[in-house]
Amino acid sequence: MTYKRIAAALAAVLVPVMLSAQAQINTKKMKIEDFTEKTTKVVMTGNIFFDQVFKDEVQSRWRISPFEFCSLEEFETLKTSGDYYFLMVVKGQFRKEAEPGLAMLSVMKGGEEAARGLNRMLDVVTVPIMSAENPSGREFVFLPALIDVIQDHILLSMERDVAAYSGLANYTMNLGRSEGMDIVFAEDDLSDDISEKARQVYFRNGITVTDTDSADEIMTNQTPRTLVSFTVYPSDGKKGSYCYKMLIDASTHEMYYYRRHKISARFGPGFLLEDINRIATR
């Protein structure tokens, strides 16, 4: 075989290999594949009351990586290091909001990009937890569940890119597994467009409405095979802000419903009629 033929044969083999290498994409799944090996820094907010509950829940529930607690000042020093992930409460502001309306529980990866702002950090998972200005107090009831939801999602995102990119909204598909389970809505979680007629149509066959304290008690008692509602939206409920709606298993802390809608003149905060219809016809 001549040198030209040998070169041609090698090229035929090498070109596909080179093209394959060029086609590799550093996906989100790949970016967080070291999560369980790296230390997660749990950033305190500076609010003594919240931080104590936050610290207690993380100590009793965090299981997927080594963790340490740190202050906001320490976070500012460490955030550009790729050696850490950070679990922290951040304020979220949407385009039409004059100021942040929601507080989010977020996990982010440290790195050089952090020097340009939090929005430049890799967002591993974020879930709304309370109004930024006037929290309802329900965040303490649902904090244990949200910490578990976050951990489960991170582990799933390390296995599947579709989970990493689709976020928590993908868990609404779990509704199909809720047959035979009780679904309890807190009265305060329902929007004003849920009429008495709609209640008579949809709130039956295991779907009920109760006062918020009773719903929270079901969550606290970890009642088996029961989904409990939780909504998060700015306390002023201004147009242009978002309302997040969730159904969480009181016992296992699995997310079964996660959707949001923009608050407007037509759609106020809370579960809308279309949400109730979707849930009731699961």
C-alpha positions in Angstrom: 0.0 0.0 0.0 1.4 3.4 -0.9 1.9 6.2 1.6 -1.0 8.1 0.0 -3.3 5.2 0.5 -2.1 4.7 4.1 -2.7 8.4 4.7 -6.1 8.2 3.1 -7.0 5.2 5.2 -5.9 6.9 8.4 -7.9 10.0 7.5 -11.0 8.0 7.0 -10.6 6.6 10.5 -9.5 9.8 12.2 -11.9 12.3 10.7 -15.0 10.7 12.3 -13.2 10.5 15.6 -12.2 14.2 15.4 -15.8 15.1 14.4 -17.1 13.1 17.3 -14.8 14.9 19.7 -15.9 18.3 18.3 -19.6 17.3 18.8 -19.2 16.7 22.5 -21.2 19.3 24.5 -20.5 20.1 28.1 -24.1 19.6 29.3 -25.6 20.7 32.6 -25.6 17.0 33.7 -21.8 16.9 33.1 -21.3 20.3 34.9 -22.8 19.0 38.1 -21.5 15.4 38.0 -19.1 16.3 40.8 -21.9 17.5 43.1 -21.8 14.7 45.7 -18.0 15.0 45.9 -17.9 18.8 46.5 -18.8 20.6 49.7 -22.1 22.4 49.7 -21.9 25.7 51.6 -25.2 26.5 53.3 -25.4 30.3 53.4 -27.1 31.9 56.4 -29.4 34.8 55.6 -28.7 37.0 58.6 -32.2 36.6 59.9 -31.6 34.8 63.2 -35.0 33.2 63.5 -35.1 31.8 59.9 -31.4 30.8 60.1 -32.0 28.7 63.2 -34.8 26.7 61.5 -32.9 26.5 58.2 -29.8 25.2 60.0 -31.7 22.6 62.0 -33.5 21.3 58.9 -30.4 21.1 56.8 -28.5 19.2 59.6 -31.3 16.7 59.9 -32.1 16.3 56.2 -29.1 17.0 53.9 -27.7 13.7 52.7 -26.3 14.0 49.2 -23.0 15.9 49.8 -20.7 17.1 52.6 -22.0 20.5 53.8 -20.8 23.4 55.9 -22.5 26.6 57.1 -21.2 30.0 56.2 -22.2 33.6 56.4 -23.1 36.0 53.5 -19.6 37.6 53.9 -17.9 34.2 53.6 -20.1 33.4 50.5 -18.8 36.6 48.8 -15.2 35.4 49.3 -15.8 31.8 48.3 -18.4 32.2 45.4 -15.7 32.3 42.7 -14.2 29.0 43.7 -15.3 25.9 41.7 -14.6 23.8 44.8 -18.0 24.6 46.3 -21.8 24.5 45.6 -24.0 26.9 47.6 -27.4 26.4 49.1 -28.9 29.8 49.8 -32.0 32.0 49.9 -31.9 34.5 47.0 -34.4 37.2 46.0 -36.0 36.8 42.5 -37.1 39.8 40.5 -39.1 39.5 37.3 -38.8 42.0 34.4 -41.9 44.0 35.2 -41.3 44.1 39.0 -39.9 47.3 40.5 -38.2 45.2 43.2 -37.8 41.5 44.1 -41.1 40.0 45.1 -40.1 36.4 45.9 -37.4 34.6 47.9 -36.1 31.5 46.4 -34.2 28.5 47.8 -31.5 28.0 45.3 -28.5 25.7 44.7 -25.7 27.2 42.6 -22.2 26.2 41.6 -19.3 28.4 42.4 -17.0 29.6 39.7 -15.2 32.6 38.2 -18.5 33.7 36.6 -19.8 34.6 40.1 -17.6 37.7 40.0 -20.0 39.1 37.5 -23.1 38.5 39.6 -25.3 35.7 41.0 -27.2 35.5 37.7 -23.9 34.3 36.1 -23.5 31.3 38.4 -24.7 27.9 37.3 -28.2 27.4 38.7 -28.5 23.8 39.7 -32.1 24.1 41.0 -34.3 26.8 42.4 -37.6 26.6 44.2 -39.7 29.6 45.5 -40.1 29.5 49.2 -41.8 32.8 50.4 -42.7 36.4 49.7 -39.6 38.6 49.9 -41.3 41.3 51.9 -44.1 39.7 54.0 -43.6 35.9 54.4 -46.7 34.0 55.5 -45.0 31.7 57.9 -45.9 28.6 55.8 -42.3 28.5 54.6 -41.3 26.9 57.9 -44.0 24.2 57.4 -42.8 23.4 53.9 -39.0 24.0 54.3 -38.3 20.3 55.1 -40.2 19.1 52.0 -38.5 21.7 49.8 -35.0 20.6 51.0 -35.9 17.0 50.1 -37.3 18.1 46.7 -34.1 19.9 45.9 -31.9 16.9 46.8 -34.0 14.5 44.8 -33.9 16.8 41.8 -30.2 17.2 42.0 -29.6 13.4 42.0 -32.0 13.0 39.1 -30.3 15.8 37.2 -27.0 14.0 37.6 -28.5 11.0 35.8 -30.6 12.7 33.1 -30.1 15.9 31.2 -33.8 16.1 30.6 -34.3 16.5 34.3 -31.5 19.0 34.6 -32.9 21.3 31.9 -36.6 20.9 32.4 -36.5 21.8 36.1 -39.2 21.2 38.6 -42.1 21.8 36.1 -41.4 18.2 34.9 -42.8 16.8 38.2 -46.3 17.8 37.2 -46.3 14.5 35.3 -46.4 12.8 38.7 -50.1 13.6 38.8 -50.7 10.4 36.9 -49.5 8.5 39.9 -51.8 10.2 42.4 -54.9 8.1 41.8 -56.3 7.0 45.1 -54.4 9.7 47.1 -56.1 12.5 49.0 -55.5 16.0 47.7 -56.0 18.8 50.3 -56.1 22.5 49.3 -55.6 25.3 51.8 -58.4 27.8 51.4 -55.8 30.6 51.1 -54.2 28.8 48.1 -57.2 29.1 45.9 -57.7 32.0 43.5 -60.8 34.2 43.5 -62.0 32.6 40.3 -62.8 29.3 42.0 -66.6 29.8 42.3 -69.0 27.9 44.5 -70.2 26.0 41.5 -66.7 25.0 40.6 -66.1 23.8 44.1 -69.2 21.5 43.9 -67.9 20.1 40.6 -64.3 19.5 41.5 -63.9 19.2 45.2 -65.0 15.6 45.7 -63.6 12.1 45.3 -60.7 12.7 47.7 -60.1 16.4 46.7 -61.0 18.7 49.6 -60.5 22.3 50.8 -59.7 23.2 54.4 -58.4 26.1 56.4 -54.7 26.8 56.0 -53.8 25.7 59.6 -55.4 22.3 59.1 -53.7 21.9 55.7 -50.3 22.7 57.3 -51.0 20.3 60.2 -51.4 17.5 57.6 -48.0 18.5 56.2 -46.4 18.6 59.6 -47.8 15.3 60.6 -46.6 13.7 57.3 -49.9 12.2 56.7 -49.5 9.2 54.2 -50.9 9.3 50.7 -51.9 12.9 50.9 -50.9 15.8 48.7 -51.0 19.3 50.2 -51.1 22.6 48.4 -48.6 25.4 48.7 -48.5 28.7 46.9 -45.8 31.3 46.8 -46.3 34.8 45.4 -45.4 38.4 46.3 -47.4 39.7 49.2 -48.7 42.7 47.3 -49.7 40.4 44.4 -48.9 43.1 41.8 -49.5 42.6 38.1 -46.5 41.2 36.3 -45.4 39.1 39.2 -45.7 35.3 39.3 -47.6 32.9 41.4 -46.1 29.5 42.0 -48.4 26.6 42.7 -47.3 23.2 44.2 -48.8 19.9 45.4 -46.4 18.0 47.7 -46.7 14.6 49.2 -46.9 15.2 53.0 -45.2 11.9 53.8 -42.6 11.3 51.0 -42.0 15.0 50.1 -42.3 14.2 46.4 -43.5 17.0 44.2 -46.6 16.1 42.2 -47.6 19.5 40.7 -45.5 22.6 40.0 -46.7 25.4 37.8 -46.7 29.1 37.7 -48.8 31.9 36.1 -48.3 35.6 35.7 -50.5 37.7 38.0 -52.8 40.0 36.0 -56.2 41.7 36.1 -57.7 38.4 34.9 -55.7 36.0 36.9 -55.0 36.7 40.6 -52.7 34.6 42.9 -53.6 31.1 43.9 -54.6 27.9 42.1 -56.7 28.8 39.0 -59.7 27.0 37.7 -57.5 25.5 34.9 -55.2 24.1 37.6 -58.1 22.5 39.5 -59.5 21.0 36.3 -56.1 19.6 35.4 -55.6 18.1 38.9 -59.2 16.8 39.2 -59.1 15.0 35.9 -55.6 13.5 36.5 
